C-alpha cells in the first residue's frame, strides 16, 4: 500500500512521537496540578492550625499563655508552609494555564528553574517538619537528663493542635517531594531528547 501524497513514514513517526509526548505531558500536568493543590491546602491548614494555636493556664493565680512563637521550630514550620502554599498556588496556576493552552514544556531554562525551586522547597519543608517533630517530642516526653519537664502534660490542647499541624505539614512535605521528582523527570526528559536528536543527526 502506497503512502498518501505528501505523507512519508518519517512524518508519521514524528507525528506519533509528538502525540505521545503531548499525552504524557498532559497526564503529568494533571498529576502535578493535583499535587500542587494538595500542597497548597495542607500548607495553609498546617499554618492555620499552628499559627492560631494558643492555650492559657493559671499557675498560682498567674496566667501563662502558650503560643507557637514560644518555639522557634514552630515559627519556622509556619513560615515554610506559608511559603510552600504560596509557591504551589503560583505553580498550580501555571500548570492549569498550560493545560488549557495545550502547551508542552520544551524550555530547558524554565524547566531548570522549576526544578531548582521545587528542590529548595522540598528541602525546606523536610527540614521544618523534622525540627518541629523533634521539638514536639521534647514537649511530649521531656528530657529528664537535663531536667526538662513534659510541657504537654500542662498544655494538652495546645500540643494536640501542634500535632495535627505537624501531620498536615508532613503530608504537604511528601507531596512536595513527589512534585520535585516530577520536575526532575521533566528536566532530564528534555536533555535526553536533545541528546537523542544529536545522535540521530550524527548517524546520518
C-alpha positions in Angstrom: 0.0 0.0 0.0 1.5 3.4 -1.1 1.5 6.2 1.5 -0.7 9.2 0.8 0.6 12.1 -1.2 2.7 14.4 1.0 3.0 11.8 3.8 6.1 9.8 4.4 6.9 7.2 7.0 9.2 9.7 8.6 6.5 12.2 9.0 4.1 9.6 10.5 6.8 8.6 13.1 7.4 12.3 14.1 3.7 12.8 14.4 3.2 9.8 16.6 6.2 10.8 18.8 4.7 14.3 19.2 1.3 12.9 20.1 2.8 10.6 22.7 4.8 13.5 24.1 1.7 15.6 24.4 -0.2 12.8 26.0 2.5 12.1 28.6 2.9 15.8 29.3 -0.9 16.2 29.7 -1.0 13.4 32.3 2.0 14.8 34.1 0.4 18.2 34.2 -2.8 16.8 35.7 -0.9 14.9 38.4 1.3 18.0 39.1 -1.7 20.3 39.4 -3.4 17.9 41.8 -0.3 17.6 44.0 0.3 21.4 44.0 -3.3 22.0 45.0 -2.8 19.4 47.8 0.4 21.2 48.9 -1.4 24.5 49.0 -4.3 23.0 51.0 -2.1 21.1 53.5 0.3 24.0 53.9 -2.5 26.5 54.6 -4.1 24.1 57.1 -0.8 23.4 58.9 0.0 27.2 59.2 -3.6 27.9 60.4 -3.6 25.1 63.0 -0.3 26.1 64.5 -0.4 29.8 63.9 -3.8 30.3 65.6 -3.0 27.8 68.4 -2.9 29.2 72.0 -3.8 27.9 75.4 -3.9 29.8 78.7 -3.2 28.1 82.1 -3.2 29.6 85.5 -0.5 28.7 88.0 -0.8 30.2 91.5 -3.1 33.0 90.2 -0.6 33.8 87.4 -1.7 33.2 83.8 0.7 31.6 81.4 -0.1 31.6 77.7 1.4 29.0 75.4 1.7 30.1 71.7 3.6 28.9 68.7 6.1 31.8 68.8 7.5 30.3 72.0 9.1 27.6 69.9 11.4 28.7 67.1 10.8 25.4 65.3 7.1 26.1 65.1 7.7 29.6 63.8 9.9 28.1 61.1 7.3 25.5 60.3 4.5 28.1 59.9 6.8 30.3 57.7 7.8 27.4 55.4 4.3 26.1 55.0 3.1 29.6 54.1 5.8 29.9 51.5 5.1 26.4 50.1 1.4 27.2 49.9 2.0 30.5 48.0 4.6 28.9 45.7 2.3 26.0 44.9 -0.5 28.3 44.2 1.6 30.2 41.6 2.9 26.9 40.0 -0.6 25.4 40.1 -1.9 28.4 38.1 1.0 27.9 35.6 0.0 24.2 35.2 -3.6 25.0 34.7 -2.8 27.6 32.1 -0.5 25.3 30.2 -3.2 22.5 30.3 -5.8 24.9 28.9 -3.5 26.1 26.1 -2.2 22.5 25.4 1.4 23.7 25.6 4.3 21.3 26.2 7.2 22.3 28.3 10.2 22.5 26.0 12.1 25.4 27.5 15.2 23.9 29.3 15.8 27.2 31.3 12.3 27.2 32.6 12.4 23.5 33.5 15.7 24.0 35.3 14.2 27.0 37.3 11.1 25.0 38.3 13.3 22.0 39.3 15.6 24.2 41.4 12.7 25.9 43.2 10.9 22.6 43.8 14.0 21.1 45.2 14.6 24.0 47.5 11.0 24.0 48.8 11.2 20.2 49.3 14.3 20.5 51.4 12.9 23.4 53.4 9.7 21.5 54.1 11.6 18.4 55.2 13.8 20.5 57.5 10.9 22.3 59.0 8.9 19.1 59.7 12.0 17.4 61.2 12.8 20.3 63.5 9.2 20.7 64.6 8.8 16.9 65.2 11.9 17.0 67.4 10.6 19.9 69.4 7.2 18.2 69.8 8.9 15.1 71.1 10.7 17.1 73.8 7.4 18.8 74.7 5.7 15.4 74.9 8.3 13.3 76.7 10.6 16.0 78.2 14.3 15.4 78.8 14.9 14.0 82.4 18.7 14.2 82.0 18.5 18.0 81.5 15.5 18.3 83.9 13.2 19.5 81.1 9.7 18.8 82.1 6.8 17.5 79.9 5.1 20.6 78.7 2.3 18.7 77.1 1.1 17.4 80.4 0.3 21.1 81.2 -0.8 22.3 77.8 -2.6 19.2 76.4 -4.9 21.0 73.9 -2.1 23.2 72.6 0.1 20.1 72.0 -2.8 18.3 70.3 -3.2 21.1 67.8 0.5 21.2 67.2 0.5 17.5 66.4 -2.3 18.0 63.9 -0.4 20.8 62.3 2.8 18.8 62.0 0.8 15.9 60.5 -0.6 18.3 57.9 2.8 19.7 57.2 4.2 16.2 56.8 1.6 15.5 54.1 2.5 18.7 52.3 6.2 17.7 52.5 5.5 14.3 51.0 3.6 15.9 48.1 6.4 18.5 47.7 9.0 15.7 47.4 6.8 13.9 44.8 6.4 17.2 42.8 10.2 17.7 42.9 10.7 14.2 41.5 8.3 15.0 38.7 10.0 18.3 37.8 13.3 16.4 37.8 11.8 13.9 35.3 10.6 16.8 33.1 14.0 18.4 33.1 16.0 15.3 32.4 13.5 14.2 29.7 14.3 17.4 27.8 18.1 16.8 28.0 17.6 13.1 27.0 15.5 14.3 24.0 18.2 16.7 22.8 20.9 14.0 23.2 18.8 11.6 21.2 18.4 14.2 18.5 22.2 14.8 18.3 22.8 11.0 18.0 20.3 10.7 15.2 21.8 13.6 13.3 25.3 12.2 13.6 24.2 8.8 12.4 23.1 10.3 9.1 
